[in-house]
Amino acid sequence: MNSMHTLPVGSDYIRILPEIVLTIFGMIIMLLDPLMDEERSQKLLGGLGLAGTIAALLSTWLMAEDPGFAFWNMVRVDAFSVFFHVLVIAIGLVSILTSYEYMRVQRIRAGEYYGLILFGLVGMCLMSSAVELVLIFIALEISSISTYILAGFRRRAATSSESSLKYFLLGSFATAFFLYGVAMMFGATGSTNIDVISAALRGPSIPVLAYVGVALMFIGLGFKIASAPFHIWTPDVYEGAPAPVVGFMSTAPKAATFAVLLRVLFEANAPGRYWLIWVSAALSMTIGNLAALVQNNVKRLLAYSSIAHAGYMLVAFAAKPDLGAPTIMFYTASYAAMNVGAFAIVSHLANRDERYVTLEDYSGMGRRSPMLAGIFTIFLISLIGIPVTGGFFAKFYVFSAALQSGLVWLTIIGVINSAIGAYYYLKIIVVMYMKEPREEVPVLPVSPSLGAALALCLIATIYLGVLPGPVLDYTQRSAKNLQPPPVDRMAAVATLHQ
Amino acid sequence: MTNLNSSILSLVTFIPAAGALLLLFIPRRDRDIRIFALIISLLTFCLSLYLPAYFHRTQTSFHFEVDQQWISTPNIHYHMGTDGISMWLVLLTTFLTPLCVLISWKSIHERVKEFFILLLVLETALIGVFLALDLFLFYFFWESTLIPMALLIGIYGHGRKVYAAVKFFLFTMIASVFMLAALLWLYAKTGSFDFVTIQNAIHSGQVDGFATAAPWLFMGFFVAFAVKVPLFPLHTWLPDAHVEAPTAGSVLLAGVLLKMGTYGMLRFNLGLFPEQARSNAPWIVILAIIGIIYGALVAMVQPNLKRVIAYSSVSHLGFVVLGIFSFTQAGLDGANFVMLAHGVATGGLFMLAGIIYERKHTYEISEMGGLATPMPTYASFFLFILLASVGLPLLNGFVGEFLVLTGAFQDRAIYGVLAATGVIWSACYLLWMYQRVFFGKVTHPENNSLTDLDAREQLALWPTAVAALVMGVAPLLWLNIIDPAVATALAPFAEVASKVAGQ
């Protein structure tokens, strides 16, 4: 363990290597962008972004070889953070593959777009390995600011600017809540280090400030995962933002925020979290599913569905940590696979200026492009939670963990909700296969990059649905790191901070 | 052959799915696809014949068991096995699927590839439901049947097919989440999804809080199964689904899917919750009897050929539920036999209805009349299978219903008396329908030009006719295997009864 006053050493840098790699690639993209014309920048910089994510994935492997603390206990590399690094970077990779075709079709000059995705990934990666509230806040901001800009990338569309502005204003408001919570937590425990907080909160008397701190931080993070009642922004932002960006921002920042929530709630042993989560979970599931029933725009529909899925994940947060944590990790992974895949298809079918995004535009899809319709159906089946797909096991584990923790009512609410949810996903399948198209909607040929993205999502969805064992075992092992740390280590950390 | 013992169940289950996967890569030449699907389904049927051939009647535990860990935590096993109850249902599935392929040969001419893929996937899921001995695996297969069936109805059906498909999907989906909740509860308390393990834990009283939760758990399972059966008043999805479904969909729906519900009641409601089954039996039996009579009466006034057959299913499945909840050897034997007989006979009737639809594009009885004149072979097949469904002695419908009624009388005489009227009703509505469709003069001149059955259609119908006859003449071939399994299933009820008597 590093002591407080030495300079960072080599291993410190190894432990944030993926972040460094991503930053370098992002900066190169930003520097090259002004030097190129539109077409070349799209081609070359997209490739560079792709190379950046692949390099980052490889460096995650290096990082994983050398677990431990870095930068004066602000960063911790363990199986848990490695899991989220891989997940988030993989989402970035697939999103870049999807955007490649989308940007060309929409005629958006896209050079810096790829840079922003990489910068966003830096923030998200850091969120998963930070064990220090202030660093978590900074990482959260890095990731959020990139996504604010990405949401406004359809510059010619007013809805896109609206989306970006709304996201920015409300998002900044929410992060302020988070920061306020951090301050309260510091007031209550005298530290911003998660281990120290955890030790302080295990004492016999818990200061009231700590409850306030937890509640405020939960509001800030609840906004980022789009859980009710902090979800109002979601449908508008998702509707206006470019479709591949929605796929990205409904999964990657969410996964990273869930990592933070796991740290803040479980590892820091947050007091009074139970009812907070209970209510938010029940509300998110119910509001998300009920509102999705009446949507006609596929992007809005999937936006409400993402609120509902945040609710399912929160159910696991109310469960016992040793049962809930691995479940949440598994859920984020399978949700990422199916949702990025679904949005990849939505962005392909949207065509120029995102003209075709209503349910009617999907009618007759099963006949026009059977392959795409078939793949979309599998993603939707996974979102419903029907077997042979990752979504089934994800939901199954959530409810199983909840019942094992004695959360009977929350499970009943969740189970009823997932039955309601089946209806609107099914509606899309019905429209695709059983309705005749009213007008001829052109479908562009699928480019190799989009094909690769879809194949990756499909393989991941099916793999998690048939052989979930390895991933679940991994999450279970890595969730062990989240248990409040043993006493001797806490003592060591505490003295360090005296 | 011993090697095959451990892998036969997996082979039978997954060969159709593997065939469906291969179909994906076969070029879209409709004829090749049909032939390929036929070969796959026949291969599955031939393999499934291995089961009765190597079945040991004296062995009371499950046969051909496979038990391998699938997922370590939660503790989910790939545990398959069969007994005298489930084996025949598997055979029924593998028997009907090739016939479905044959009957769809010409009637499906668009998106042929997708059709046969869905059909084969459905077959795998259905067989899996009957063979799974791990509750999770059971639920996995149970849910897997939903999408293929809903798509078969929604894409290849007619009329209000979308409405029917969505209604079917939502009814069964919503009901089965209750089962999910119940089986998750069992897992939380026992740490296992294994049917045998849970059964032993419950019977030896090792499950905490079971006494308070059991009524809820029983209902959780029961609702899921009752919707599938369908038990009155949860049956409203069935006529819609049947009428709008393509022929093959109706055949599998009536022939096999409904039996998932009754099989589930037999295996899980009776197997895991004997006491609750006992205490809930009175109202369940009453609902079953209402179903028998109500189904028959409604069938009588239907103007639509397929609706008549659909409501007759409601009525016949009422017999099955009645038999199961009579808790008598005869009643359960009979219930099992009715499941098989109904599968064969109603499957046959739906195929016959499909054949006339191919020619006339309607199921309205008023559009027919006097069809025996232009289509004599068709008329005789129809009569034969119809009589099997009515329950004419020496055909298969008789044996099962007779046994069920025996059981019902043993349980309580009034049940038997009421249910017996159902037999009379079924003769009324089926024979009256037959008379309106086939006898008399040809009322619509265009019907004179209808062509009789061709070789392919006869090929699809002969097996059902032969099966109906053989099952009626030599029911012991089936009952000999069913009987010991039923005795095992009933064993805990003797204990419950003695407990009640002792109090």
Interface residues (C-beta under 8 A of the other chain):
Chain A: G366 R367 P370 I381 I386 P387 V388 F392 F396 Y397 F399 S400 L403 Q404 T411 I412 V415 I416 S418 A419 A422 Y423 L426 K427 I429 V430 Y433 M434 K435 P468 G469 L472 D473 Q476
Chain B: W70 I71 S72 T73 P74 R111 E114 F136 Y139 F140 F141 E143 S144 L146 I147 A150 L151 G154 I155 K161 V162 A165 V166 F169 L170 M173 I174 V177 F178 L180 A181 L184 W185 Y187 A188
